[in-house]
Amino acid sequence: MKRRAFTLIELLVVIAIIAILAAILFPVFAQAKASAKRTSSLSNIKQISLAAIMYGADYDDGIPLFLNGPRLNMYGTVLPRADSWVWEVQPYIKSLQLMIDPQRGDASNIFGSGPNAWYGNQNRFPMYGINYLFLAPFPDCDRGESRVFTQAAEPAQTVFFTESKRFTVDASRGFFGANAPGMWPIIAPHPTMCIFWDGNPGSGNWSMGGPTKITSSVSIAYNSGANVAWVDGHAAYQKDSALAKGTDYATAIVGGDNDGAVITDRSVYLWNLDSQFYD
């Protein structure tokens, strides 16, 4: 019986078809993988917010401090800016791995090894930041101020935690605080309240209107948005434009100073715990 083999042309056609299918399917697989990581990150930030709520249940309804202020080391020396909210909620999480955003991972060994690595890494550079300007203020840049959950006028519409980055200097690291859009013009001249930035123009605020586009310590360019946990404990993905509602973020421009967005409509602003705006 005579056997028939594939011709070279037939093989090339098959290879071409496989290549076409691969070109179609690989981006779909990549999108599915990215979506899975974003969902995992959403789970992380929800667990973090629930841990913070549990903390409040044990500490007179108090929101975890941004930083718990000066403390003494083993030699009796005052150590300013001691532990962050990460340390405070750890008894309710029992896993520092939750502080790593799966969308970025730890490829650059951000979270190094050694007995004190967590202090300089997760304690200061978790990949999720708290809305410290309203929920856990930091007066005089040297002590944490306690606020309580029952102060929230609209807990389901008040930002609690977001995915974070280390401002404009290092997107591979997170930061334990997330700056609220439009707050720089209010906080910068304030005699008491403290706001973080990295020294570069615009890094303490949000802006989208000019060549320098910044969502300060929030978005890592995940389709111009971030996973967000709210004060009532629910979590969801939000576009930057939605998170900046109530400001002129879309047209705000960074100039020669640390300017950018300003608050234009306080009634729809998503970051303030109650009516307090520090002005």
C-alpha positions as a LaTeX table, in Angstrom:
\begin{tabular}{lrrr}
\hline
Residue & $x$ (\AA) & $y$ (\AA) & $z$ (\AA) \\
\hline
Met1 & 0.00 & 0.00 & 0.00 \\
Lys2 & 1.44 & 3.34 & $-1.03$ \\
Arg3 & 1.69 & 5.98 & 1.71 \\
Arg4 & 1.17 & 9.65 & 1.03 \\
Ala5 & 3.39 & 12.19 & 2.82 \\
Phe6 & 2.71 & 15.88 & 3.43 \\
Thr7 & 4.19 & 18.18 & 0.88 \\
Leu8 & 6.37 & 21.13 & 1.85 \\
Ile9 & 3.61 & 23.54 & 0.87 \\
Glu10 & 1.10 & 21.73 & 3.08 \\
Leu11 & 3.49 & 21.88 & 6.05 \\
Leu12 & 4.10 & 25.57 & 5.49 \\
Val13 & 0.35 & 26.21 & 5.37 \\
Val14 & $-0.13$ & 24.35 & 8.66 \\
Ile15 & 2.73 & 26.29 & 10.28 \\
Ala16 & 1.27 & 29.55 & 9.00 \\
Ile17 & $-2.15$ & 28.68 & 10.45 \\
Ile18 & $-0.57$ & 27.82 & 13.82 \\
Ala19 & 1.36 & 31.11 & 13.78 \\
Ile20 & $-1.81$ & 33.06 & 13.06 \\
Leu21 & $-3.70$ & 31.32 & 15.86 \\
Ala22 & $-0.79$ & 31.94 & 18.25 \\
Ala23 & $-0.71$ & 35.62 & 17.32 \\
Ile24 & $-4.42$ & 35.83 & 18.10 \\
Leu25 & $-4.38$ & 33.79 & 21.29 \\
Phe26 & $-1.16$ & 34.91 & 23.02 \\
Pro27 & $-2.43$ & 38.46 & 23.69 \\
Val28 & $-5.65$ & 36.93 & 25.03 \\
Phe29 & $-3.61$ & 34.71 & 27.37 \\
Ala30 & $-1.53$ & 37.71 & 28.46 \\
Gln31 & $-4.67$ & 39.72 & 29.18 \\
Ala32 & $-6.14$ & 36.82 & 31.15 \\
Lys33 & $-2.92$ & 36.54 & 33.18 \\
Ala34 & $-2.89$ & 40.28 & 33.87 \\
Ser35 & $-6.56$ & 40.17 & 34.86 \\
Ala36 & $-5.87$ & 37.29 & 37.26 \\
Lys37 & $-3.05$ & 39.24 & 38.90 \\
Arg38 & $-5.24$ & 42.31 & 39.22 \\
Thr39 & $-7.93$ & 40.18 & 40.85 \\
Ser40 & $-5.33$ & 38.76 & 43.25 \\
Ser41 & $-4.21$ & 42.30 & 44.09 \\
Leu42 & $-7.84$ & 43.25 & 44.70 \\
Ser43 & $-8.08$ & 40.35 & 47.16 \\
Asn44 & $-4.93$ & 41.58 & 48.92 \\
Ile45 & $-6.18$ & 45.11 & 49.39 \\
Lys46 & $-9.58$ & 43.89 & 50.59 \\
Gln47 & $-7.92$ & 41.68 & 53.23 \\
Ile48 & $-5.76$ & 44.61 & 54.31 \\
Ser49 & $-8.81$ & 46.85 & 54.75 \\
Leu50 & $-10.69$ & 44.16 & 56.68 \\
Ala51 & $-7.65$ & 43.71 & 58.95 \\
Ala52 & $-7.64$ & 47.46 & 59.59 \\
Ile53 & $-11.36$ & 47.33 & 60.46 \\
Met54 & $-10.67$ & 44.47 & 62.88 \\
Tyr55 & $-7.92$ & 46.58 & 64.42 \\
Gly56 & $-10.48$ & 49.34 & 64.95 \\
Ala57 & $-12.83$ & 46.93 & 66.69 \\
Asp58 & $-10.10$ & 46.20 & 69.24 \\
Tyr59 & $-8.91$ & 49.80 & 69.67 \\
Asp60 & $-11.98$ & 51.93 & 70.36 \\
Asp61 & $-12.98$ & 52.20 & 66.71 \\
Gly62 & $-9.65$ & 53.82 & 65.87 \\
Ile63 & $-8.25$ & 53.80 & 62.34 \\
Pro64 & $-4.67$ & 52.46 & 62.32 \\
Leu65 & $-2.14$ & 55.26 & 62.64 \\
Phe66 & $-0.15$ & 56.17 & 59.55 \\
Leu67 & 2.93 & 56.15 & 61.78 \\
Asn68 & 2.77 & 55.47 & 65.49 \\
Gly69 & 5.15 & 58.29 & 66.40 \\
Pro70 & 8.37 & 58.42 & 68.42 \\
Arg71 & 9.38 & 55.44 & 70.51 \\
Leu72 & 12.43 & 54.31 & 72.51 \\
Asn73 & 14.89 & 51.75 & 71.21 \\
Met74 & 16.77 & 49.25 & 73.38 \\
Tyr75 & 19.27 & 51.96 & 74.34 \\
Gly76 & 16.64 & 54.45 & 75.44 \\
Thr77 & 17.10 & 56.69 & 72.39 \\
Val78 & 14.02 & 58.29 & 70.86 \\
Leu79 & 13.32 & 56.94 & 67.39 \\
Pro80 & 11.00 & 59.29 & 65.45 \\
Arg81 & 8.64 & 57.98 & 62.78 \\
Ala82 & 8.60 & 54.49 & 64.18 \\
Asp83 & 6.24 & 51.85 & 62.78 \\
Ser84 & 3.67 & 52.29 & 60.05 \\
Trp85 & 0.12 & 50.95 & 59.78 \\
Val86 & 1.65 & 47.78 & 58.27 \\
Trp87 & 3.06 & 46.83 & 61.66 \\
Glu88 & $-0.19$ & 47.73 & 63.44 \\
Val89 & $-2.41$ & 45.46 & 61.32 \\
Gln90 & 0.01 & 42.53 & 61.11 \\
Pro91 & $-1.56$ & 40.65 & 64.06 \\
Tyr92 & $-4.76$ & 40.52 & 61.98 \\
Ile93 & $-3.06$ & 39.51 & 58.73 \\
Lys94 & $-0.06$ & 37.42 & 59.84 \\
Ser95 & 1.47 & 37.63 & 56.36 \\
Leu96 & 3.73 & 40.32 & 54.95 \\
Gln97 & 3.26 & 38.70 & 51.53 \\
Leu98 & $-0.08$ & 40.53 & 51.30 \\
Met99 & 1.95 & 43.74 & 51.01 \\
Ile100 & 3.31 & 42.65 & 47.62 \\
Asp101 & 1.21 & 43.55 & 44.59 \\
Pro102 & 1.09 & 40.46 & 42.30 \\
Gln103 & 1.01 & 42.78 & 39.28 \\
Arg104 & 4.54 & 43.91 & 40.08 \\
Gly105 & 5.85 & 41.05 & 42.20 \\
Asp106 & 9.25 & 41.20 & 43.85 \\
Ala107 & 11.50 & 40.65 & 40.83 \\
Ser108 & 13.89 & 43.41 & 41.84 \\
Asn109 & 14.21 & 41.97 & 45.37 \\
Ile110 & 12.47 & 44.96 & 46.90 \\
Phe111 & 11.59 & 42.91 & 49.92 \\
Gly112 & 15.08 & 41.67 & 50.78 \\
Ser113 & 16.19 & 39.22 & 53.41 \\
Gly114 & 17.61 & 39.56 & 56.90 \\
Pro115 & 16.11 & 40.03 & 60.37 \\
Asn116 & 15.27 & 43.72 & 59.87 \\
Ala117 & 14.40 & 43.65 & 56.16 \\
Trp118 & 10.67 & 44.01 & 56.81 \\
Tyr119 & 11.23 & 47.37 & 58.57 \\
Gly120 & 12.83 & 49.05 & 55.58 \\
Asn121 & 10.69 & 47.22 & 53.05 \\
Gln122 & 7.14 & 46.28 & 53.96 \\
Asn123 & 6.94 & 48.75 & 56.85 \\
Arg124 & 7.85 & 51.69 & 54.61 \\
Phe125 & 7.34 & 50.42 & 51.07 \\
Pro126 & 4.29 & 48.14 & 50.99 \\
Met127 & 2.64 & 48.17 & 47.59 \\
Tyr128 & $-0.56$ & 49.47 & 49.16 \\
Gly129 & $-0.91$ & 52.89 & 50.77 \\
Ile130 & $-3.39$ & 54.32 & 53.24 \\
Asn131 & $-5.30$ & 57.56 & 52.63 \\
Tyr132 & $-3.30$ & 59.18 & 55.43 \\
Leu133 & $-4.14$ & 62.84 & 54.74 \\
Phe134 & $-7.73$ & 62.34 & 55.88 \\
Leu135 & $-7.89$ & 59.00 & 57.69 \\
Ala136 & $-4.59$ & 59.00 & 59.58 \\
Pro137 & $-3.03$ & 62.50 & 59.49 \\
Phe138 & 0.62 & 63.11 & 60.32 \\
Pro139 & 0.88 & 66.50 & 62.10 \\
Asp140 & 4.28 & 68.24 & 62.07 \\
Cys141 & 5.66 & 65.22 & 60.17 \\
Asp142 & 6.61 & 63.57 & 63.45 \\
Arg143 & 3.57 & 61.85 & 64.98 \\
Gly144 & 0.42 & 60.01 & 63.98 \\
Glu145 & $-3.04$ & 61.37 & 64.75 \\
Ser146 & $-5.89$ & 58.98 & 65.52 \\
Arg147 & $-9.26$ & 59.24 & 63.81 \\
Val148 & $-12.18$ & 56.84 & 64.16 \\
Phe149 & $-14.30$ & 54.89 & 61.70 \\
Thr150 & $-17.57$ & 56.42 & 62.94 \\
Gln151 & $-16.39$ & 59.83 & 61.71 \\
Ala152 & $-16.92$ & 58.61 & 58.15 \\
Ala153 & $-19.89$ & 60.43 & 56.63 \\
Glu154 & $-20.04$ & 58.03 & 53.65 \\
Pro155 & $-17.86$ & 54.98 & 54.40 \\
Ala156 & $-18.77$ & 53.22 & 51.12 \\
Gln157 & $-17.55$ & 56.27 & 49.18 \\
Thr158 & $-14.41$ & 57.13 & 51.11 \\
Val159 & $-11.02$ & 55.86 & 49.93 \\
Phe160 & $-9.20$ & 53.77 & 52.56 \\
Phe161 & $-6.28$ & 52.05 & 50.77 \\
Thr162 & $-5.01$ & 52.08 & 47.19 \\
Glu163 & $-2.29$ & 50.35 & 45.26 \\
Ser164 & 0.73 & 52.58 & 45.68 \\
Lys165 & 4.08 & 53.54 & 44.22 \\
Arg166 & 7.06 & 55.46 & 45.53 \\
Phe167 & 5.97 & 58.69 & 43.92 \\
Thr168 & 7.90 & 59.56 & 40.74 \\
Val169 & 11.25 & 58.05 & 41.71 \\
Asp170 & 10.61 & 54.30 & 41.83 \\
Ala171 & 7.40 & 52.66 & 40.58 \\
Ser172 & 8.76 & 49.20 & 41.51 \\
Arg173 & 8.44 & 50.09 & 45.20 \\
Gly174 & 5.23 & 50.98 & 46.92 \\
Phe175 & 4.73 & 53.59 & 49.62 \\
Phe176 & 2.74 & 53.27 & 52.82 \\
Gly177 & 0.77 & 56.45 & 52.17 \\
Ala178 & $-1.32$ & 57.53 & 49.18 \\
Asn179 & $-1.69$ & 61.25 & 48.51 \\
Ala180 & $-5.20$ & 62.49 & 47.92 \\
Pro181 & $-5.69$ & 64.47 & 44.67 \\
Gly182 & $-5.96$ & 68.21 & 45.06 \\
Met183 & $-4.62$ & 68.32 & 48.62 \\
Trp184 & $-1.22$ & 69.87 & 47.90 \\
Pro185 & $-2.52$ & 73.46 & 47.60 \\
Ile186 & $-4.23$ & 73.02 & 50.98 \\
Ile187 & $-1.59$ & 71.09 & 52.92 \\
Ala188 & 1.59 & 72.73 & 51.54 \\
Pro189 & 1.04 & 76.11 & 53.27 \\
His190 & $-0.58$ & 74.55 & 56.34 \\
Pro191 & 1.40 & 75.22 & 59.54 \\
Thr192 & 0.75 & 71.77 & 61.02 \\
Met193 & $-0.37$ & 69.11 & 58.55 \\
Cys194 & 2.26 & 67.09 & 56.68 \\
Ile195 & 2.24 & 65.73 & 53.13 \\
Phe196 & 4.80 & 63.46 & 51.48 \\
Trp197 & 6.48 & 64.03 & 48.10 \\
Asp198 & 9.81 & 63.06 & 46.54 \\
Gly199 & 11.20 & 66.51 & 45.76 \\
Asn200 & 10.19 & 66.48 & 42.10 \\
Pro201 & 7.61 & 69.02 & 40.87 \\
Gly202 & 4.10 & 67.62 & 41.00 \\
Ser203 & 4.98 & 64.50 & 42.98 \\
Gly204 & 2.80 & 65.52 & 45.94 \\
Asn205 & $-0.31$ & 65.95 & 43.82 \\
Trp206 & $-2.17$ & 64.62 & 40.77 \\
Ser207 & $-2.11$ & 66.07 & 37.26 \\
Met208 & $-3.18$ & 64.95 & 33.80 \\
Gly209 & $-3.34$ & 68.10 & 31.69 \\
Gly210 & 0.32 & 68.69 & 30.84 \\
Pro211 & 3.30 & 66.68 & 29.57 \\
Thr212 & 4.02 & 65.50 & 33.13 \\
Lys213 & 1.15 & 63.16 & 34.01 \\
Ile214 & 1.09 & 62.12 & 37.68 \\
Thr215 & $-1.23$ & 60.16 & 39.90 \\
Ser216 & 0.83 & 60.60 & 43.00 \\
Ser217 & 1.56 & 57.34 & 44.80 \\
Val218 & $-1.54$ & 55.62 & 43.43 \\
Ser219 & $-1.71$ & 54.43 & 39.84 \\
Ile220 & 1.06 & 52.24 & 38.42 \\
Ala221 & $-0.37$ & 52.65 & 34.92 \\
Tyr222 & $-2.72$ & 49.65 & 35.14 \\
Asn223 & $-4.91$ & 51.08 & 32.41 \\
Ser224 & $-4.73$ & 54.39 & 34.29 \\
Gly225 & $-6.35$ & 53.03 & 37.41 \\
Ala226 & $-5.83$ & 51.14 & 40.65 \\
Asn227 & $-7.46$ & 48.70 & 43.03 \\
Val228 & $-9.04$ & 50.56 & 45.93 \\
Ala229 & $-10.41$ & 49.55 & 49.32 \\
Trp230 & $-13.10$ & 51.71 & 50.88 \\
Val231 & $-13.76$ & 52.52 & 54.53 \\
Asp232 & $-16.74$ & 50.15 & 54.70 \\
Gly233 & $-14.47$ & 47.22 & 53.69 \\
His234 & $-15.45$ & 46.64 & 50.07 \\
Ala235 & $-12.85$ & 46.84 & 47.29 \\
Ala236 & $-13.01$ & 47.62 & 43.57 \\
Tyr237 & $-10.90$ & 48.70 & 40.61 \\
Gln238 & $-11.20$ & 52.41 & 39.86 \\
Lys239 & $-9.95$ & 54.59 & 37.02 \\
Asp240 & $-7.76$ & 57.51 & 38.05 \\
Ser241 & $-10.36$ & 59.93 & 36.69 \\
Ala242 & $-12.99$ & 58.38 & 38.98 \\
Leu243 & $-10.70$ & 58.55 & 42.02 \\
Ala244 & $-10.00$ & 62.22 & 41.28 \\
Lys245 & $-13.69$ & 63.09 & 41.09 \\
Gly246 & $-14.35$ & 66.53 & 42.51 \\
Thr247 & $-11.01$ & 67.94 & 41.30 \\
Asp248 & $-9.68$ & 69.45 & 38.07 \\
Tyr249 & $-7.22$ & 66.53 & 37.68 \\
Ala250 & $-8.02$ & 66.06 & 33.96 \\
Thr251 & $-6.75$ & 69.53 & 33.08 \\
Ala252 & $-4.32$ & 70.18 & 35.94 \\
Ile253 & $-0.75$ & 71.00 & 34.88 \\
Val254 & 2.53 & 70.67 & 36.74 \\
Gly255 & 4.56 & 73.86 & 36.43 \\
Gly256 & 7.72 & 74.94 & 38.16 \\
Asp257 & 6.36 & 74.24 & 41.62 \\
Asn258 & 4.62 & 71.23 & 43.20 \\
Asp259 & 1.25 & 72.24 & 41.82 \\
Gly260 & $-1.40$ & 70.22 & 39.98 \\
Ala261 & $-5.01$ & 69.41 & 40.81 \\
Val262 & $-7.22$ & 71.44 & 43.12 \\
Ile263 & $-10.51$ & 70.43 & 44.71 \\
Thr264 & $-13.44$ & 71.94 & 42.82 \\
Asp265 & $-16.46$ & 70.10 & 44.23 \\
Arg266 & $-16.25$ & 68.85 & 47.80 \\
Ser267 & $-19.70$ & 67.25 & 47.63 \\
Val268 & $-18.42$ & 64.45 & 45.35 \\
Tyr269 & $-14.82$ & 64.25 & 46.58 \\
Leu270 & $-13.93$ & 60.65 & 47.60 \\
Trp271 & $-11.06$ & 61.08 & 50.04 \\
Asn272 & $-12.29$ & 63.11 & 53.01 \\
Leu273 & $-13.57$ & 61.17 & 56.02 \\
Asp274 & $-16.09$ & 63.82 & 57.01 \\
Ser275 & $-16.32$ & 67.57 & 56.46 \\
Gln276 & $-12.74$ & 68.21 & 57.55 \\
Phe277 & $-10.47$ & 69.67 & 54.85 \\
Tyr278 & $-7.72$ & 71.36 & 56.95 \\
Asp279 & $-8.49$ & 74.85 & 55.70 \\
\hline
\end{tabular}
